[in-house]
Amino acid sequence: MRRNLDLSGRVIMAEHVVMMLGERIDRVMARALVDAAVSTATSSGRAFKDVVREDRGITTYLKPEELAVALEPSGYLGVADALIDRALAAYRAQKGEQ
């Protein structure tokens, strides 16, 4: 799985970069900056992680060590907590109905 994530150049981590960047700047601007980085990576064939690390619009607000965290898939669960809570609530509701 890690090899596949690395093959994508970590584009899958774009949302995490947006979330971290959005803590520092307007979320709409954060989304626009990251979307532009994804587009550049895709059109140029370069790894997303490399494009992001060189993007001054992003690196102005996120330090290299913060970008490393943002781009690391092993520590990012996204909305997993919310999905688990929703699944448990649905299970409990179904169990209570029977």
C-alpha positions in Angstrom: 0.0 0.0 0.0 2.8 2.4 0.9 4.4 1.8 -2.5 1.1 2.7 -4.3 0.8 5.9 -2.2 4.4 6.9 -3.1 3.7 6.2 -6.8 0.9 8.8 -6.7 3.5 11.4 -5.5 1.2 11.7 -2.4 -1.6 13.5 -4.3 -3.9 11.6 -2.0 -2.7 13.9 0.8 -3.9 17.1 -0.9 -6.9 17.3 1.4 -4.7 17.1 4.5 -2.5 19.9 3.1 -5.6 22.0 2.5 -6.8 21.4 6.1 -3.5 22.4 7.6 -3.1 25.4 5.3 -6.7 26.4 6.0 -5.7 26.8 9.7 -3.5 29.7 8.6 -5.3 31.3 5.7 -8.8 31.4 4.2 -9.9 27.9 3.3 -11.0 28.9 -0.1 -7.5 30.3 -0.8 -6.0 27.1 0.7 -8.1 25.0 -1.6 -7.1 27.1 -4.6 -3.4 26.9 -3.8 -3.5 23.1 -3.3 -5.7 22.5 -6.4 -3.1 24.5 -8.4 -0.3 22.3 -7.0 -2.3 19.2 -7.9 -2.8 20.5 -11.4 0.9 21.3 -11.8 1.9 17.9 -10.5 -0.5 16.1 -12.8 0.3 18.1 -15.9 4.0 18.0 -15.4 4.3 14.4 -14.2 6.1 15.7 -11.1 5.4 14.4 -7.6 2.8 16.4 -5.7 5.0 16.4 -2.7 7.8 18.1 -4.7 5.5 20.7 -6.2 4.0 21.6 -2.8 7.5 21.9 -1.2 8.5 24.4 -3.9 5.3 26.4 -3.9 5.9 29.7 -2.2 2.2 30.3 -1.8 2.1 27.2 0.4 5.5 27.3 2.0 4.9 30.9 3.2 2.4 29.4 5.7 3.6 25.9 6.3 7.2 25.1 7.4 9.0 22.2 5.9 8.4 20.0 9.0 4.7 20.9 8.9 4.6 19.9 5.2 6.3 16.7 6.0 3.4 15.9 8.5 0.8 17.1 6.0 2.2 14.8 3.3 2.6 11.7 5.5 -0.2 9.3 4.9 0.5 7.0 7.9 -0.6 9.7 10.4 -3.6 11.0 8.6 -7.0 9.4 9.2 -9.1 12.1 7.5 -12.7 11.9 8.6 -12.4 8.3 9.9 -13.6 9.3 13.3 -16.8 10.8 11.9 -17.4 7.8 9.7 -16.9 5.4 12.6 -19.3 7.4 14.8 -21.9 7.4 12.0 -21.6 3.6 11.5 -21.9 3.0 15.2 -25.0 5.2 15.4 -26.6 3.4 12.5 -25.8 0.0 14.1 -27.2 1.1 17.5 -30.3 2.5 15.8 -30.8 -0.8 13.9 -30.2 -2.9 16.9 -32.7 -0.9 18.9 -35.4 -1.3 16.3 -35.2 -5.1 16.3 
